[in-house]
Amino acid sequence: MLPQTVEQILSHFRQEPVTKDLQQFVRKNAFKQQYLFIREKGDTTGYCSFCQKDVPLKDRSSMPHNAETTCPRCRQEVAIKHVWRGIKNIADVAYVYHFARSIKNKQMITCQTFYVDRFLGSNPCAIKYSPSCYYVFSGQGARMMYIDPYSRGHVLTKSIYTKHPSGSFYYGWQGKLAVNMASLTRAIPHTPFQYSAWENYTDMGEQILRYLAQFAKHPQVEYLNKCGLSALVKSYLDRLPAARGVLNWNGK
């Protein structure tokens, strides 16, 4: 049964949503830049934000502030940051979409979004996850709920949409938007969405939520894909003028 209340929607999500899978995705994909932090002058080790490990520093004379180098442990390209010079002005934020199977009904797919902040204060290891939106998809339809950034209360919506990461609360937000498609690949088998031709829409990023919602409401969209009309469906999902009035969703 499709959840209708805040409590019913929350019952499909983990109480501790920040899983190791989510953390790994954020570490590898959610940020535009990676860093090698040297905490104090003369330190023989540095902290890599990508592999999240302390690494030995052999030639410290070639480690000037803001220089580019390669992490000696994971070989990731990083920018050197001297922590004592201050790192709190690094605007390193991301907006992440993460999919999973409902913990209550294995036939349902969930998606949760998070604002992710790194380097809070002057701590290079700190990462904060702030839940934003909740989505539930089933064979009976789809529901969406979001957290109001001011009141911190849950708000039910009448339709499914992608909430813009900046919003009025995060004015000036310039982070990266990251969609964990691998988590959707793991969540979708053995659900009504398995053969929905969802693979045709993975290049749409977060807009794949609108396709899942459309399939939940009108499963006949599968036939359009298998007739070679996925480009038309994409135009409809993008609300392009060319797609207006072309599709009769109430047709048989």
Number of C-alpha atoms within 10 A of each C-alpha: 9 15 19 12 14 16 10 12 20 17 15 22 21 13 8 6 14 15 10 9 13 16 13 13 18 21 16 13 17 23 20 12 12 19 23 33 25 25 20 13 10 9 11 15 18 22 22 26 24 22 18 14 15 16 18 15 17 11 8 14 8 10 18 14 15 13 12 15 17 15 24 14 12 13 11 17 16 20 21 23 23 18 18 12 11 13 17 15 10 12 14 20 21 24 25 25 25 23 23 22 23 22 14 12 13 16 18 26 27 24 22 20 23 20 20 20 18 21 19 17 12 17 15 22 14 12 15 14 17 14 18 21 21 25 23 28 28 25 19 15 19 26 21 25 22 20 16 13 15 7 7 10 10 18 14 16 11 9 11 18 14 13 12 10 21 14 11 10 11 12 9 9 16 13 19 17 19 19 24 20 18 12 18 20 14 11 22 22 15 11 18 18 22 13 12 21 18 19 12 14 19 15 10 15 14 20 17 21 23 20 24 24 23 20 24 20 17 16 18 16 20 17 13 15 17 11 8 10 13 19 13 17 19 19 14 18 17 13 11 11 9 10 15 10 9 9 13 7 13 7 7 5
